[in-house]
Amino acid sequence: MNVLASLLHPKLAQDDSSGAIATSPGIIGWIATFFMAIAAGFIIWDMVKRIRKVRYREEIRQEISEEEAAIEEAAELERERRMREGK
């Protein structure tokens, strides 16, 4: 039980001569920091995934609009050709 108490409450197991324990975040602090780093990693990963999805959608929209413009231009050229041949 002493080991568990010293892990959960490092100030209880501290000697007056030891300054290292007083400045240490303890095991709970290290665990909390570790989980915060893991959570930040997941948030960054999700943000990158969402940004990539938006970028790909914009590229697809651009390609579609370019294809539509090319089709309209081809149709206009075809109309002009027919008008010249019809005269």
RALINFEN-V12505 format. One line per field, one symbol per residue. phi: phi as a letter, one per 20 degrees, with the letter a starting at -180 (. if undefined). psi: psi as a letter, one per 40 degrees, with the letter a starting at -180 (. if undefined). burial: 1 if it has 24 or more other C-alpha atoms within 12 Angstrom, else 0. Layout:
phi->???
psi->???
burial->???
This chain:
phi->.fffffffcfffeeefeeefffeefnffffffffffffffffffgffffffffffffffffffffffffffffffffffffffffff
psi->ddddddddgdddehidehedddeieidddddddddddddddddddddddddddddddddddddddddddddddddddddddddddd.
burial->000000000100000000000000000000000000000000000000000000000000000000000000000000000000000
